[in-house]
Amino acid sequence: MEKAIWFPTERRKSMKIVLADYWNDATIRLITSLEQAKINHLLIVIQHAGNLPDSIWNPFTYYTGWHNKQGQGLHFNEVQVPPLHEIRHFDAFSAHIYSGDFLAGIIRYFSGGARKVRQVDWLNWKGQKVVSDFYSIQGYPFAYQVYDNAEKPIRKWFLNEGKEEVIDWDLEKKQLILKKSGAIYHFTNLTSFVHFFLKELMTEKKDFSNADALFINSLSFPLFVANELQTIPTTLFFQETMKEGNIPGNMRAQLENKRAMKQIVFETMEDFNIVQQLYKEETLVKLIYLAPLEKFERKPLNSNNVLILTRSDELHHIEEIMASIPTLPLTIAAPTEISPKLYYLQERYPSIALKPQTSYAEIENLLNEHAIYLDIHAGQEVNNVIFRAYEKNYLIVGLSKVAKNAKYEWLTDETSELIYILKSSIENRVQKDSFIKQLQEKNGPKSTVKEYRKYLI
C-alpha cells in the first residue's frame, strides 16, 4: 500500500482545466488518475452525446441552460408520439414506433438496462432516417438532427428547456450559430466555438480564471483549442496506441515546432520509448511516462468461470480449446438469439452454459460472477465488456486477430499458448493472479501518486 503523502497548501490550490473530446473510457481513466493523485481539476467535455453527468462542463449544455440539470432519464414508453401511433418494445437496445403496421420510428436506449431513451429516429415510408431527437441521461430533449437522402447528418439544433433553438450546427459546412443574450454569434468551426466558450469561463468563473494548466487527451479538437488559446501551458495525455510505431502527424508538429504543448504524458512505455528515441534531443516538449492510477472494483475473484459475450457464433478455435479443456466452465452469452451451431457445441461439452437474449442487467450479473474473459469471437465488442471486465480484475485472454480492446488483453497468435494460459489459470490460483498482474503491467510499470504530482503540479 502506498504511504500517505503530505501536500503543501500552495500546491493543493493549484487548479487544472481538463479539456476532453468525449465522455468515454479514456476520459474517465484520466479523471480517475487525477482524483487519486488529488490534483484539483475542472472537466470540460466538448462533444454532447447525451451521456454527460450533470456537473460536467460542456458548451452545448452551458448555452442551452442544461448545465447541472438533474433528472432520472426518459423511459421508452414516455416518448411522445403522434395520434394513432404506438410504442412496442423490440429488444434490450431499442423499441419500435408503429402507425398501424408501418414502422414510423426507432427508440434507442442508453446502455445500462433501464430502457432509458438516448435517441429517437423518425423514418419515412422507405424506412430511411429523416429526423432524430436526442435525449440526455437526465431525460431532457436537448437536440434534433436532420439527414439527407443517404441518411447522412446535415444539420443539428440544440434546444433550451423551452424547446427554442439556441445553437444551430451546420454539419456539412462545419459552422455554428449561437443565440446568446439577444445577440447572435457566428463560428466558422467547432474549434472557434469551444475557444469562445473556454475564454468566457476563464473570464467569468473564478475557478477557471485561477487555472494554471490545460490538460488535453486528444490530438483533435482539444489540441486545436489549445493552439488557439496559448495562455496557459498544455499537457497532452496520449491515450491512444501508435499504429505500427507511427507517430501521429499532429504530435509530430508539436514536437518539431512547439506551439501549445509543454509536455506529453504517455500511458504506454512502448509509445514513450518510440517518441523519446526519435525526439529526446530534438524537441522542446517534455516527454513523460505515467501509467494510469487504476481503481479496481474488486480483488481478483477466486473463480475459474470463463465468459464470452458475443453477437457472433464464430468462435475461433473453440473446438480445439474445448477438446484440450473439456470441463472448461464457459458461459457464452449473447444479447440476441443463439444459433444452433452453439447448441450443438453445448451438447458435446456440457460444461458450456448458453445465455441467449442477455439484458444489460444480466450482463452486469455475469461480469460479477465470472473471473476470466475469453476474446475469441468474431465481430464487434458488445457493451464495452473488455474494459468493464478489466475494471473487475479479470484475466482477459484472447487471439490477436479478433482483439476488441488490445490495451486490456493478454493476446497471442498461437492457440496453444492461449490454451496453456487458460489451463494454468484454472489449475493454479497463484498462476492466475500472476497472469493478471502481468496483464495489468503489459503497457509499462505502475506509476505512483507521488510521480503524478511531481510532473503535473
URPE-V307481 format. One record per residue. N is the residue number from 1. RES is the residue in three letters. PHI is phi in radians with two decimals (none if undefined). Layout:
# URPE-V307481
n->N res->RES phi->PHI
n->N res->RES phi->PHI
This chain:
# URPE-V307481
n->1 res->MET phi->none
n->2 res->GLU phi->-1.31
n->3 res->LYS phi->-1.20
n->4 res->ALA phi->-1.10
n->5 res->ILE phi->-2.05
n->6 res->TRP phi->-1.50
n->7 res->PHE phi->-1.92
n->8 res->PRO phi->-0.98
n->9 res->THR phi->-1.01
n->10 res->GLU phi->-1.11
n->11 res->ARG phi->-1.37
n->12 res->ARG phi->-1.13
n->13 res->LYS phi->-1.35
n->14 res->SER phi->-1.01
n->15 res->MET phi->-2.13
n->16 res->LYS phi->-2.02
n->17 res->ILE phi->-1.74
n->18 res->VAL phi->-1.77
n->19 res->LEU phi->-1.98
n->20 res->ALA phi->-2.02
n->21 res->ASP phi->-1.30
n->22 res->TYR phi->-2.33
n->23 res->TRP phi->-1.53
n->24 res->ASN phi->-2.48
n->25 res->ASP phi->-1.02
n->26 res->ALA phi->-1.10
n->27 res->THR phi->-1.14
n->28 res->ILE phi->-1.07
n->29 res->ARG phi->-1.08
n->30 res->LEU phi->-1.16
n->31 res->ILE phi->-1.11
n->32 res->THR phi->-1.04
n->33 res->SER phi->-1.13
n->34 res->LEU phi->-1.12
n->35 res->GLU phi->-1.15
n->36 res->GLN phi->-1.15
n->37 res->ALA phi->-1.47
n->38 res->LYS phi->0.95
n->39 res->ILE phi->-1.75
n->40 res->ASN phi->-1.12
n->41 res->HIS phi->-2.66
n->42 res->LEU phi->-2.15
n->43 res->LEU phi->-1.78
n->44 res->ILE phi->-2.05
n->45 res->VAL phi->-1.94
n->46 res->ILE phi->-1.29
n->47 res->GLN phi->-1.45
n->48 res->HIS phi->-2.03
n->49 res->ALA phi->-1.84
n->50 res->GLY phi->1.56
n->51 res->ASN phi->-1.73
n->52 res->LEU phi->-1.37
n->53 res->PRO phi->-0.97
n->54 res->ASP phi->-1.11
n->55 res->SER phi->-1.49
n->56 res->ILE phi->-1.39
n->57 res->TRP phi->-1.35
n->58 res->ASN phi->-2.69
n->59 res->PRO phi->-1.08
n->60 res->PHE phi->-1.29
n->61 res->THR phi->-1.25
n->62 res->TYR phi->-1.16
n->63 res->TYR phi->-1.36
n->64 res->THR phi->-1.65
n->65 res->GLY phi->1.50
n->66 res->TRP phi->-1.66
n->67 res->HIS phi->-1.05
n->68 res->ASN phi->1.21
n->69 res->LYS phi->-1.36
n->70 res->GLN phi->-1.73
n->71 res->GLY phi->3.11
n->72 res->GLN phi->-1.89
n->73 res->GLY phi->1.59
n->74 res->LEU phi->-1.65
n->75 res->HIS phi->-1.31
n->76 res->PHE phi->-1.02
n->77 res->ASN phi->-1.46
n->78 res->GLU phi->-1.71
n->79 res->VAL phi->-1.16
n->80 res->GLN phi->-1.36
n->81 res->VAL phi->-2.14
n->82 res->PRO phi->-1.12
n->83 res->PRO phi->-0.97
n->84 res->LEU phi->1.21
n->85 res->HIS phi->-1.89
n->86 res->GLU phi->-2.38
n->87 res->ILE phi->-1.81
n->88 res->ARG phi->-2.19
n->89 res->HIS phi->-1.05
n->90 res->PHE phi->-1.91
n->91 res->ASP phi->-2.69
n->92 res->ALA phi->-1.19
n->93 res->PHE phi->-2.02
n->94 res->SER phi->-2.83
n->95 res->ALA phi->-2.29
n->96 res->HIS phi->-2.01
n->97 res->ILE phi->-1.93
n->98 res->TYR phi->-2.04
n->99 res->SER phi->-2.04
n->100 res->GLY phi->1.19
n->101 res->ASP phi->-1.69
n->102 res->PHE phi->-1.55
n->103 res->LEU phi->-1.35
n->104 res->ALA phi->-1.69
n->105 res->GLY phi->-2.90
n->106 res->ILE phi->-2.24
n->107 res->ILE phi->-1.68
n->108 res->ARG phi->-1.93
n->109 res->TYR phi->-1.72
n->110 res->PHE phi->-1.23
n->111 res->SER phi->-1.21
n->112 res->GLY phi->2.34
n->113 res->GLY phi->1.57
n->114 res->ALA phi->-1.72
n->115 res->ARG phi->1.01
n->116 res->LYS phi->-1.51
n->117 res->VAL phi->-1.35
n->118 res->ARG phi->-1.77
n->119 res->GLN phi->-2.78
n->120 res->VAL phi->-2.13
n->121 res->ASP phi->-1.69
n->122 res->TRP phi->-1.70
n->123 res->LEU phi->-1.93
n->124 res->ASN phi->-1.60
n->125 res->TRP phi->-1.18
n->126 res->LYS phi->-1.53
n->127 res->GLY phi->1.46
n->128 res->GLN phi->-1.62
n->129 res->LYS phi->-1.17
n->130 res->VAL phi->-1.99
n->131 res->VAL phi->-2.44
n->132 res->SER phi->-2.17
n->133 res->ASP phi->-1.76
n->134 res->PHE phi->-1.96
n->135 res->TYR phi->-2.15
n->136 res->SER phi->-1.61
n->137 res->ILE phi->-1.17
n->138 res->GLN phi->-1.48
n->139 res->GLY phi->1.77
n->140 res->TYR phi->-1.69
n->141 res->PRO phi->-1.44
n->142 res->PHE phi->-1.80
n->143 res->ALA phi->-2.86
n->144 res->TYR phi->-2.43
n->145 res->GLN phi->-2.41
n->146 res->VAL phi->-1.99
n->147 res->TYR phi->-2.20
n->148 res->ASP phi->-1.54
n->149 res->ASN phi->-1.17
n->150 res->ALA phi->-1.72
n->151 res->GLU phi->1.14
n->152 res->LYS phi->-1.52
n->153 res->PRO phi->-1.10
n->154 res->ILE phi->-2.12
n->155 res->ARG phi->-2.74
n->156 res->LYS phi->-2.41
n->157 res->TRP phi->-2.03
n->158 res->PHE phi->-1.81
n->159 res->LEU phi->-1.97
n->160 res->ASN phi->-1.61
n->161 res->GLU phi->-1.11
n->162 res->GLY phi->-1.49
n->163 res->LYS phi->1.10
n->164 res->GLU phi->-1.54
n->165 res->GLU phi->-1.37
n->166 res->VAL phi->-1.77
n->167 res->ILE phi->-2.18
n->168 res->ASP phi->-1.98
n->169 res->TRP phi->-1.96
n->170 res->ASP phi->-1.43
n->171 res->LEU phi->-1.30
n->172 res->GLU phi->-1.45
n->173 res->LYS phi->-1.51
n->174 res->LYS phi->1.23
n->175 res->GLN phi->-1.63
n->176 res->LEU phi->-2.23
n->177 res->ILE phi->-2.17
n->178 res->LEU phi->-2.04
n->179 res->LYS phi->-1.75
n->180 res->LYS phi->-2.54
n->181 res->SER phi->0.91
n->182 res->GLY phi->1.42
n->183 res->ALA phi->-1.89
n->184 res->ILE phi->-2.09
n->185 res->TYR phi->-2.00
n->186 res->HIS phi->-1.89
n->187 res->PHE phi->-2.22
n->188 res->THR phi->-1.31
n->189 res->ASN phi->-2.84
n->190 res->LEU phi->-1.14
n->191 res->THR phi->-1.02
n->192 res->SER phi->-1.17
n->193 res->PHE phi->-1.12
n->194 res->VAL phi->-1.20
n->195 res->HIS phi->-1.07
n->196 res->PHE phi->-1.04
n->197 res->PHE phi->-1.11
n->198 res->LEU phi->-1.15
n->199 res->LYS phi->-1.09
n->200 res->GLU phi->-1.14
n->201 res->LEU phi->-1.11
n->202 res->MET phi->-1.22
n->203 res->THR phi->-1.56
n->204 res->GLU phi->-1.78
n->205 res->LYS phi->-1.92
n->206 res->LYS phi->-1.01
n->207 res->ASP phi->-1.03
n->208 res->PHE phi->-1.21
n->209 res->SER phi->-1.19
n->210 res->ASN phi->-1.54
n->211 res->ALA phi->-1.14
n->212 res->ASP phi->-2.02
n->213 res->ALA phi->-2.79
n->214 res->LEU phi->-2.01
n->215 res->PHE phi->-1.85
n->216 res->ILE phi->-2.22
n->217 res->ASN phi->-2.27
n->218 res->SER phi->-2.65
n->219 res->LEU phi->-1.59
n->220 res->SER phi->-1.75
n->221 res->PHE phi->-1.01
n->222 res->PRO phi->-0.99
n->223 res->LEU phi->-1.18
n->224 res->PHE phi->-1.06
n->225 res->VAL phi->-1.17
n->226 res->ALA phi->-1.03
n->227 res->ASN phi->-1.09
n->228 res->GLU phi->-1.30
n->229 res->LEU phi->-1.30
n->230 res->GLN phi->0.92
n->231 res->THR phi->-1.83
n->232 res->ILE phi->-2.32
n->233 res->PRO phi->-1.11
n->234 res->THR phi->-1.95
n->235 res->THR phi->-1.99
n->236 res->LEU phi->-1.65
n->237 res->PHE phi->-1.68
n->238 res->PHE phi->-1.50
n->239 res->GLN phi->-1.92
n->240 res->GLU phi->-1.61
n->241 res->THR phi->-2.18
n->242 res->MET phi->-1.21
n->243 res->LYS phi->-1.34
n->244 res->GLU phi->0.97
n->245 res->GLY phi->1.30
n->246 res->ASN phi->-1.47
n->247 res->ILE phi->-1.31
n->248 res->PRO phi->-1.01
n->249 res->GLY phi->-1.04
n->250 res->ASN phi->-1.14
n->251 res->MET phi->-1.26
n->252 res->ARG phi->-1.00
n->253 res->ALA phi->-1.05
n->254 res->GLN phi->-1.25
n->255 res->LEU phi->-1.15
n->256 res->GLU phi->-1.59
n->257 res->ASN phi->-2.54
n->258 res->LYS phi->-0.90
n->259 res->ARG phi->-2.17
n->260 res->ALA phi->-1.67
n->261 res->MET phi->-1.41
n->262 res->LYS phi->-1.59
n->263 res->GLN phi->-2.70
n->264 res->ILE phi->-2.14
n->265 res->VAL phi->-1.84
n->266 res->PHE phi->-1.78
n->267 res->GLU phi->-1.42
n->268 res->THR phi->-2.03
n->269 res->MET phi->-1.14
n->270 res->GLU phi->-1.07
n->271 res->ASP phi->-1.15
n->272 res->PHE phi->-1.01
n->273 res->ASN phi->-1.14
n->274 res->ILE phi->-1.06
n->275 res->VAL phi->-1.25
n->276 res->GLN phi->-1.09
n->277 res->GLN phi->-1.07
n->278 res->LEU phi->-1.52
n->279 res->TYR phi->-2.18
n->280 res->LYS phi->-0.88
n->281 res->GLU phi->-1.70
n->282 res->GLU phi->-2.03
n->283 res->THR phi->-2.35
n->284 res->LEU phi->-1.63
n->285 res->VAL phi->-1.52
n->286 res->LYS phi->-1.31
n->287 res->LEU phi->-1.94
n->288 res->ILE phi->-2.36
n->289 res->TYR phi->-1.89
n->290 res->LEU phi->-2.46
n->291 res->ALA phi->-1.29
n->292 res->PRO phi->-1.00
n->293 res->LEU phi->-1.49
n->294 res->GLU phi->-1.40
n->295 res->LYS phi->-2.18
n->296 res->PHE phi->-1.52
n->297 res->GLU phi->-1.28
n->298 res->ARG phi->-2.78
n->299 res->LYS phi->-1.32
n->300 res->PRO phi->-0.93
n->301 res->LEU phi->-1.31
n->302 res->ASN phi->-1.40
n->303 res->SER phi->-2.61
n->304 res->ASN phi->-1.89
n->305 res->ASN phi->-1.17
n->306 res->VAL phi->-1.93
n->307 res->LEU phi->-2.16
n->308 res->ILE phi->-2.26
n->309 res->LEU phi->-2.06
n->310 res->THR phi->-2.62
n->311 res->ARG phi->-1.78
n->312 res->SER phi->-1.96
n->313 res->ASP phi->-1.66
n->314 res->GLU phi->-1.57
n->315 res->LEU phi->-1.89
n->316 res->HIS phi->-1.10
n->317 res->HIS phi->1.08
n->318 res->ILE phi->-1.14
n->319 res->GLU phi->-1.11
n->320 res->GLU phi->-1.12
n->321 res->ILE phi->-1.13
n->322 res->MET phi->-1.22
n->323 res->ALA phi->-1.14
n->324 res->SER phi->-1.40
n->325 res->ILE phi->-2.27
n->326 res->PRO phi->-1.12
n->327 res->THR phi->-1.78
n->328 res->LEU phi->-0.96
n->329 res->PRO phi->-1.37
n->330 res->LEU phi->-1.89
n->331 res->THR phi->-1.87
n->332 res->ILE phi->-1.92
n->333 res->ALA phi->-1.95
n->334 res->ALA phi->-2.55
n->335 res->PRO phi->-1.30
n->336 res->THR phi->-2.10
n->337 res->GLU phi->-1.18
n->338 res->ILE phi->-1.82
n->339 res->SER phi->-1.31
n->340 res->PRO phi->-0.97
n->341 res->LYS phi->-0.96
n->342 res->LEU phi->-1.36
n->343 res->TYR phi->-1.17
n->344 res->TYR phi->-1.12
n->345 res->LEU phi->-1.10
n->346 res->GLN phi->-1.12
n->347 res->GLU phi->-1.08
n->348 res->ARG phi->-1.39
n->349 res->TYR phi->-2.27
n->350 res->PRO phi->-1.08
n->351 res->SER phi->-1.27
n->352 res->ILE phi->-1.48
n->353 res->ALA phi->-1.94
n->354 res->LEU phi->-1.85
n->355 res->LYS phi->-2.23
n->356 res->PRO phi->-1.36
n->357 res->GLN phi->0.86
n->358 res->THR phi->-1.32
n->359 res->SER phi->-1.45
n->360 res->TYR phi->-1.02
n->361 res->ALA phi->-1.11
n->362 res->GLU phi->-1.19
n->363 res->ILE phi->-1.05
n->364 res->GLU phi->-1.11
n->365 res->ASN phi->-1.10
n->366 res->LEU phi->-1.10
n->367 res->LEU phi->-1.10
n->368 res->ASN phi->-1.30
n->369 res->GLU phi->-1.68
n->370 res->HIS phi->-1.89
n->371 res->ALA phi->-2.32
n->372 res->ILE phi->-2.25
n->373 res->TYR phi->-1.96
n->374 res->LEU phi->-1.97
n->375 res->ASP phi->-1.74
n->376 res->ILE phi->-2.24
n->377 res->HIS phi->-1.61
n->378 res->ALA phi->-1.28
n->379 res->GLY phi->1.53
n->380 res->GLN phi->-1.45
n->381 res->GLU phi->-1.18
n->382 res->VAL phi->-1.80
n->383 res->ASN phi->0.98
n->384 res->ASN phi->0.97
n->385 res->VAL phi->-1.19
n->386 res->ILE phi->-1.12
n->387 res->PHE phi->-1.14
n->388 res->ARG phi->-1.14
n->389 res->ALA phi->-1.19
n->390 res->TYR phi->-1.04
n->391 res->GLU phi->-1.10
n->392 res->LYS phi->-1.72
n->393 res->ASN phi->1.11
n->394 res->TYR phi->-1.31
n->395 res->LEU phi->-1.56
n->396 res->ILE phi->-2.02
n->397 res->VAL phi->-2.23
n->398 res->GLY phi->-2.86
n->399 res->LEU phi->-1.66
n->400 res->SER phi->-0.99
n->401 res->LYS phi->-1.22
n->402 res->VAL phi->-2.14
n->403 res->ALA phi->-1.00
n->404 res->LYS phi->-1.62
n->405 res->ASN phi->-2.64
n->406 res->ALA phi->-1.00
n->407 res->LYS phi->-1.07
n->408 res->TYR phi->-2.01
n->409 res->GLU phi->-2.22
n->410 res->TRP phi->-1.52
n->411 res->LEU phi->-1.92
n->412 res->THR phi->-2.56
n->413 res->ASP phi->-1.64
n->414 res->GLU phi->-1.89
n->415 res->THR phi->-1.08
n->416 res->SER phi->-1.08
n->417 res->GLU phi->-1.20
n->418 res->LEU phi->-1.05
n->419 res->ILE phi->-1.09
n->420 res->TYR phi->-1.06
n->421 res->ILE phi->-1.11
n->422 res->LEU phi->-1.07
n->423 res->LYS phi->-1.12
n->424 res->SER phi->-1.12
n->425 res->SER phi->-1.18
n->426 res->ILE phi->-1.25
n->427 res->GLU phi->-1.47
n->428 res->ASN phi->-2.47
n->429 res->ARG phi->-1.07
n->430 res->VAL phi->-1.08
n->431 res->GLN phi->-1.15
n->432 res->LYS phi->-1.10
n->433 res->ASP phi->-1.07
n->434 res->SER phi->-1.15
n->435 res->PHE phi->-1.09
n->436 res->ILE phi->-1.09
n->437 res->LYS phi->-1.08
n->438 res->GLN phi->-1.13
n->439 res->LEU phi->-1.07
n->440 res->GLN phi->-1.24
n->441 res->GLU phi->-2.01
n->442 res->LYS phi->-1.14
n->443 res->ASN phi->-1.64
n->444 res->GLY phi->2.49
n->445 res->PRO phi->-1.15
n->446 res->LYS phi->-1.13
n->447 res->SER phi->-1.82
n->448 res->THR phi->-2.09
n->449 res->VAL phi->-1.02
n->450 res->LYS phi->-1.04
n->451 res->GLU phi->-1.19
n->452 res->TYR phi->-1.03
n->453 res->ARG phi->-1.23
n->454 res->LYS phi->-1.11
n->455 res->TYR phi->-1.62
n->456 res->LEU phi->-1.96
n->457 res->ILE phi->-1.99
